Amino acid sequence: MSERILQRYEVQKQLGKKAGRKTVLARDTQTGQMVIIKLLSFSSDFVWEDLKLFEREAETLKSLAHPAIPNYIDYFEVEEGNRSCALVQTYIEGQSLEQYMQTKRIFTEDELQDIAEQLLQILIYLHEQHPPVIHRDIKPSNIILVENSKDEIGKVYLVDFGSVQTLASKAGKTVTVVGTYGYMPPEQFGGYATSASDLYGLGATLIALATGTHPADLPQKDMRLEFAELVNFTPAFIEWLEWLTEPSAERRLKTPMAALQALLTGQTRSDEYTAIDKIHAENDSALARPVNSIKFFWEALWRSTLFGGGMVTLTAGLYSTTIMPGIGTIAGAYIGAMLGFPLGFANGILIALITRLFFFPLKNIYMYRCVVSMTSTIICTAVALVCFRAFSGLGSGNAFIQNLLFWNVAPSVITALCMGVASRSIVNYYENQHRQVKGKRSYSYFQTQED
């Protein structure tokens, strides 16, 4: 193996081997730098899904540029012997966390928090790609630690993107189950992965480093890893690790950014639930608290009078223009104003009374909308029919039908529609008075979680 040359790369030694795959350390004969070459062999046990994942890893590395992720260097086919594909990437001179575990090293809480922060920064970068890149195989053997001479833990690198999934479609749904037992969350067994799936792998990795035990060998209760009795950590850090490794993806931290914020601020699940409960309580009290009656009456009057009366005046002028431009426009607008503004005023009083008597405080929004809409439409249509009947003569015969439709029914329907718009404005105002606290506070809270 040490004498083999793959194109311009001289193989130094084999680092790993499993069915159909090899990983070797090689030297670039042109630059002299050491590189890692991953080989996928087209042997008898070859399956096309392996090639798909191998090519996806190459394409993913090619698109990434992060100082804690190996750089893509080359991709080529090897024709000699068993035909195979080769992926060349930069070599990171350090030890995997799995190797540290094999030496029985147990990491302290401060060291684990440092590792967690670095890995979360990497995951933030990956998950913010377009489309997001989900690693799906976070575990100690895929994390390289390069120690330094100082007191810090050193620099952490994330490697092996052979299981990577890009969430371009189907919300991460895949056919092949990938990952490592003990470090992969329950949803990944069904071929489903999200940002929260990588967080589970991170949490399981940190627990393994803290206990020196593979997660699959730890006691479990309701699928939760029982490790608290095996470590001497602060309660906040223990709960954060439990939050990362929640079996249910819905109850787990959703994004690396949220996980990093929770780690740095000491936020716990109880803090989040308390905040949500507080918001719900405030929203409930806001919904139960009625708006000021006098203020609402004034809002109803001016909205119905100005909006409703103004729209009736405008539409009446336009309607009359089709018959007699100029004088007809003026006459129509005058009649519309004579009807619209008083009708709008009366409509505002009516809606205010209905609201105050039957929907104060507001509990059933749907019912409120229906009652106001139907009442305003029916009454305004009836009033308009009576008024327009007084302004017009119907005649007889065919002229009766035409005049009835043109001078009575159509203007009345238009008037009722205008008043309906005004009534809708009042309804929206009243609803917003009850919901504005809920809307603003809920948005502010959940936006903070996302940010």
C-alpha positions in Angstrom: 0.0 0.0 0.0 2.9 2.4 0.9 4.3 2.1 -2.6 1.1 2.6 -4.5 0.7 5.8 -6.6 -2.8 7.1 -7.3 -2.3 9.6 -10.1 -0.1 12.2 -8.4 -0.7 11.0 -4.9 1.7 8.6 -3.2 -0.1 6.4 -0.6 1.6 6.4 2.8 -0.6 4.2 4.9 -4.1 2.9 5.3 -6.2 4.7 7.9 -9.5 2.8 7.7 -11.3 0.1 5.8 -14.9 -1.2 5.6 -17.0 -3.0 3.0 -16.1 -1.5 -0.4 -14.4 1.5 1.1 -10.9 2.5 2.1 -9.4 5.7 3.6 -5.7 6.3 3.1 -3.1 8.9 4.0 -1.2 10.1 0.9 1.4 12.7 -0.1 0.8 15.0 -3.1 3.9 14.6 -5.2 3.5 18.0 -6.7 2.9 20.1 -3.6 4.4 17.8 -1.0 1.3 18.3 1.3 -0.4 15.3 3.0 -3.9 14.5 1.9 -6.7 12.1 2.8 -8.0 9.9 0.0 -11.3 8.1 0.3 -11.8 5.2 -2.1 -15.1 3.6 -3.1 -14.5 0.3 -4.8 -16.8 -1.2 -7.5 -16.5 -4.7 -6.0 -18.9 -7.5 -5.8 -20.7 -6.0 -2.8 -21.1 -2.6 -4.5 -24.5 -1.0 -4.4 -25.5 2.1 -6.3 -26.7 3.9 -3.2 -23.1 3.9 -2.0 -22.0 5.7 -5.2 -24.8 8.2 -4.8 -23.7 9.0 -1.2 -20.0 9.1 -2.3 -20.7 11.6 -5.1 -22.9 13.7 -2.8 -20.1 13.9 -0.3 -17.7 15.1 -3.0 -20.2 17.7 -4.3 -20.9 18.9 -0.8 -17.3 19.3 0.2 -16.7 21.2 -3.1 -19.4 23.7 -2.2 -18.2 24.3 1.4 -15.6 26.6 2.7 -15.1 26.6 6.4 -11.9 26.5 8.4 -13.1 23.6 10.5 -14.2 21.4 7.6 -11.8 19.5 5.2 -11.3 21.2 1.9 -12.1 19.4 -1.4 -9.0 18.9 -3.5 -9.8 16.4 -6.3 -12.1 13.6 -7.5 -11.1 11.0 -10.0 -11.6 7.3 -11.1 -9.0 4.7 -10.5 -8.9 2.1 -13.3 -6.2 -0.3 -12.1 -7.2 -3.3 -10.1 -10.8 -3.1 -8.9 -12.2 0.0 -10.5 -12.9 2.7 -7.8 -13.7 6.4 -7.3 -11.3 8.6 -5.2 -12.1 11.7 -3.3 -9.1 13.8 -2.2 -9.4 16.2 0.7 -7.1 18.1 3.0 -5.5 16.2 5.9 -6.1 17.3 9.4 -3.2 16.3 11.7 -4.9 15.4 14.9 -6.7 12.7 16.8 -10.4 11.8 16.7 -12.4 12.1 19.8 -13.0 8.4 19.5 -9.3 7.8 19.9 -9.3 9.9 23.1 -12.1 7.8 24.4 -10.1 4.6 23.7 -7.3 6.0 25.9 -9.9 6.4 28.7 -9.7 10.2 28.7 -12.7 11.8 30.4 -13.5 15.4 29.4 -14.4 18.0 31.9 -17.5 20.2 31.7 -15.5 23.2 30.6 -13.8 21.2 27.9 -17.1 19.8 26.7 -18.7 23.2 26.5 -15.7 24.4 24.4 -16.1 21.5 22.1 -19.9 22.0 21.9 -19.5 25.7 21.0 -17.1 25.0 18.2 -19.2 22.2 16.8 -22.4 24.3 17.0 -20.6 27.1 15.0 -19.8 24.5 12.3 -23.4 23.2 12.3 -24.7 26.8 12.1 -22.7 27.2 8.9 -23.8 23.9 7.5 -27.5 24.4 8.3 -27.5 27.9 6.9 -26.5 26.7 3.4 -29.0 26.8 0.6 -30.2 24.1 0.8 -29.3 23.2 4.4 -26.6 20.6 4.8 -27.4 18.0 7.4 -24.4 15.9 8.5 -26.4 13.0 9.9 -23.4 11.2 11.4 -22.2 13.3 14.3 -20.1 11.0 16.5 -16.6 11.0 18.2 -14.8 9.3 15.3 -15.9 12.1 12.9 -14.6 14.9 15.1 -10.9 15.7 15.0 -9.3 17.5 17.9 -6.0 19.4 17.3 -4.7 20.2 20.8 -2.5 23.2 21.5 0.1 24.0 24.1 -2.2 26.4 26.0 -4.9 25.5 28.5 -7.7 25.5 26.0 -9.1 22.3 24.5 -7.7 23.1 21.1 -9.4 23.3 17.7 -12.2 21.0 16.6 -12.8 19.8 13.1 -15.9 18.0 11.7 -15.0 15.3 9.0 -16.6 12.5 7.0 -19.5 13.9 5.0 -20.4 10.4 3.6 -23.8 10.5 5.2 -24.6 14.1 4.4 -28.1 15.1 3.3 -29.2 18.3 1.6 -32.7 19.3 2.5 -33.6 20.4 -1.0 -36.9 18.6 -1.0 -39.3 16.4 1.0 -38.1 18.0 4.2 -35.1 15.6 4.4 -36.9 12.4 3.6 -34.5 9.7 2.3 -34.8 6.1 1.3 -31.6 4.8 2.9 -31.1 4.9 6.6 -27.7 6.3 7.5 -26.0 7.2 10.7 -24.5 5.3 13.7 -26.5 3.4 16.3 -26.4 5.2 19.6 -25.6 8.6 18.1 -28.6 8.9 15.7 -32.0 10.1 16.8 -35.1 7.9 16.5 -36.5 9.9 13.5 -33.3 9.0 11.5 -34.2 5.3 11.7 -37.2 6.2 9.4 -34.9 7.9 6.9 -35.9 11.4 8.2 -33.4 14.1 9.2 -33.6 17.7 10.2 -31.4 20.2 11.9 -32.5 18.8 15.2 -31.2 15.4 14.2 -27.6 16.7 14.1 -28.2 18.2 17.6 -29.1 14.8 18.9 -25.8 13.4 17.6 -23.9 16.3 19.2 -25.6 15.7 22.5 -24.9 11.9 22.4 -21.3 12.6 21.5 -20.8 14.9 24.5 -22.4 12.4 26.8 -20.1 9.7 25.5 -17.1 11.9 26.1 -18.3 12.8 29.6 -19.0 9.2 30.7 -16.5 7.3 28.6 -19.4 5.0 27.5 -21.0 4.5 24.1 -24.5 5.9 24.2 -26.0 2.5 23.3 -24.5 1.1 26.5 -26.0 3.7 28.8 -29.2 2.9 30.7 -32.3 4.4 29.2 -35.7 5.3 30.3 -38.5 6.1 27.8 -35.7 6.2 25.2 -33.9 8.9 27.1 -30.2 8.5 28.0 -29.7 8.2 31.7 -26.3 9.7 32.4 -26.8 12.4 35.1 -25.7 10.1 37.9 -22.4 9.3 36.0 -21.1 12.9 35.7 -20.3 15.7 38.0 -21.8 18.6 36.0 -23.9 21.6 36.8 -27.6 21.1 36.6 -27.9 23.6 33.8 -25.4 21.7 31.6 -27.0 18.4 32.4 -30.4 19.7 31.4 -29.0 21.2 28.2 -27.6 17.8 27.2 -30.9 16.2 28.0 -32.6 18.8 25.8 -30.3 17.9 22.9 -31.0 14.2 23.2 -34.8 14.4 23.6 -36.1 11.3 21.7 -38.9 13.4 20.2 -37.7 15.9 17.6 -40.6 18.2 18.5 -39.3 18.6 22.1 -35.7 18.9 21.1 -33.8 22.1 20.4 -34.6 22.9 16.8 -31.5 24.7 15.4 -27.8 25.0 16.2 -28.2 28.7 16.8 -30.9 28.1 19.4 -28.7 25.4 21.0 -25.8 27.8 21.2 -27.9 30.5 22.8 -29.2 28.1 25.3 -25.7 26.9 26.2 -24.2 30.4 26.5 -27.2 31.9 28.5 -27.9 28.9 30.7 -31.5 28.7 29.3 -33.3 25.5 30.1 -36.5 23.9 28.9 -38.4 25.0 32.0 -37.3 28.6 31.1 -38.8 28.2 27.6 -42.0 26.7 28.9 -42.4 29.3 31.6 -42.0 32.0 29.0 -44.6 30.5 26.7 -47.0 30.0 29.6 -46.6 33.6 30.6 -47.3 34.7 27.1 -50.4 32.6 26.9 -51.6 34.0 30.2 -51.0 37.5 29.0 -52.8 36.8 25.8 -55.8 35.3 27.6 -56.1 38.3 29.8 -55.8 40.6 26.8 -58.6 38.7 25.1 -60.7 38.9 28.2 -60.2 42.6 28.7 -62.7 44.7 26.7 -61.7 47.9 24.9 -62.8 51.3 26.1 -66.5 51.7 25.2 -66.5 55.4 24.5 -63.4 55.0 22.3 -64.9 52.2 20.4 -68.2 54.1 19.8 -66.2 57.0 18.3 -64.2 54.7 16.1 -67.4 52.9 14.9 -69.1 56.3 14.1 -66.3 58.0 12.2 -65.3 54.8 10.3 -68.8 54.0 9.2 -69.7 57.6 8.4 -66.6 58.6 6.5 -65.7 55.3 4.9 -69.3 54.3 4.2 -70.6 57.7 3.3 -67.6 58.6 1.2 -67.8 55.3 -0.8 -71.5 55.7 -1.4 -71.0 59.3 -2.7 -68.2 58.2 -5.0 -69.9 55.2 -6.4 -73.2 57.1 -6.9 -71.4 59.7 -8.9 -69.7 57.1 -11.0 -72.9 55.2 -11.5 -74.8 58.3 -12.7 -72.0 59.2 -15.0 -72.8 56.3 -17.2 -76.3 57.9 -17.9 -75.5 61.6 -18.1 -71.8 62.7 -17.7 -71.4 66.0 -16.0 -74.8 66.9 -14.5 -75.5 63.3 -13.9 -72.3 62.9 -12.0 -73.0 65.8 -9.8 -76.6 64.8 -9.2 -75.6 61.2 -8.4 -72.9 62.3 -6.0 -75.3 64.7 -4.3 -77.9 62.0 -3.8 -75.2 59.5 -2.7 -74.0 62.0 -0.1 -77.5 62.7 1.1 -78.0 59.0 1.7 -74.5 57.7 2.4 -73.4 59.9 5.3 -76.6 59.6 7.4 -76.8 55.9 6.6 -73.1 55.5 7.6 -73.7 57.3 10.9 -76.7 55.1 11.7 -74.8 52.0 10.6 -71.9 52.9 13.0 -74.4 53.3 15.9 -76.0 50.0 15.1 -72.7 48.1 15.0 -71.5 49.7 18.2 -74.7 48.7 20.0 -74.5 45.1 18.7 -70.9 44.9 19.7 -71.4 46.3 23.2 -74.5 44.3 23.9 -73.5 40.9 22.6 -69.7 40.8 21.9 -68.1 42.6 24.8 -65.6 41.1 25.5 -64.9 39.4 22.2 -64.9 35.6 22.5 -66.3 34.2 19.3 -64.6 36.1 16.4 -66.3 34.1 13.7 -69.8 34.7 15.1 -69.0 38.4 15.5 -68.0 38.8 11.9 -71.1 36.9 10.6 -73.6 38.9 12.8 -72.2 42.3 11.9 -71.9 41.5 8.2 -75.4 40.1 7.9 -77.0 42.8 10.0 -75.3 45.6 8.2 -76.0 44.3 4.7 -79.7 43.5 5.3 -80.6 46.8 7.0 -78.5 49.0 4.7 -80.0 47.3 1.6 -83.6 47.8 3.0 -83.0 51.4 3.8 -81.4 52.1 0.4 -84.3 50.5 -1.4 -86.8 52.7 0.4 -84.7 55.8 -0.3 -84.0 55.2 -4.0 -87.7 54.3 -4.5 -88.6 57.8 -3.3 -86.2 59.4 -5.8 -87.3 57.4 -8.8 -90.4 56.6 -10.8 -90.8 53.0 -11.9 -93.3 53.4 -14.8 -95.1 50.4 -16.1 -94.6 47.4 -18.4 -91.0 46.6 -19.5 -89.9 50.0 -18.2 -91.0 49.0 -14.7 -88.6 46.0 -14.6 -85.7 48.1 -16.1 -86.3 51.0 -13.7 -86.6 48.7 -10.8 -83.3 47.0 -11.5 -81.4 50.1 -12.7 -82.7 52.8 -10.2 -83.5 50.7 -7.1 -82.0 47.3 -6.8 -78.5 48.0 -8.3 -77.9 51.3 -6.3 -79.2 49.6 -3.1 -76.8 46.7 -3.5 -73.9 49.0 -4.2 -74.8 51.1 -1.2 -75.0 47.9 1.0 -71.6 46.8 -0.3 -70.0 50.1 0.6 -71.5 50.0 4.1 -70.2 46.4 4.4 -66.6 47.6 3.7 -67.1 50.2 6.4 -68.5 47.7 8.8 -65.5 45.4 8.1 -63.2 48.2 9.0 -64.9 48.5 12.4 -64.7 44.7 12.9 -61.0 44.7 12.1 -60.4 47.5 14.5 -62.2 45.8 17.3 -60.5 42.4 16.7 -57.1 44.1 16.6 -57.7 45.8 20.0 -58.0 42.4 21.5 -55.3 40.7 19.6 -52.6 43.3 19.3 -50.9 42.3 22.6 -51.0 38.6 21.7 -49.7 39.2 18.2 -46.9 41.4 19.2 -45.7 39.4 22.2 -46.0 36.1 20.5 -44.1 37.3 17.5 -41.4 38.9 19.6 -40.9 35.8 21.6 -40.7 33.3 18.8 -38.7 35.6 16.6 -36.1 35.8 19.4 -36.0 32.0 19.5 -35.3 31.9 15.7 -32.7 34.7 15.9 
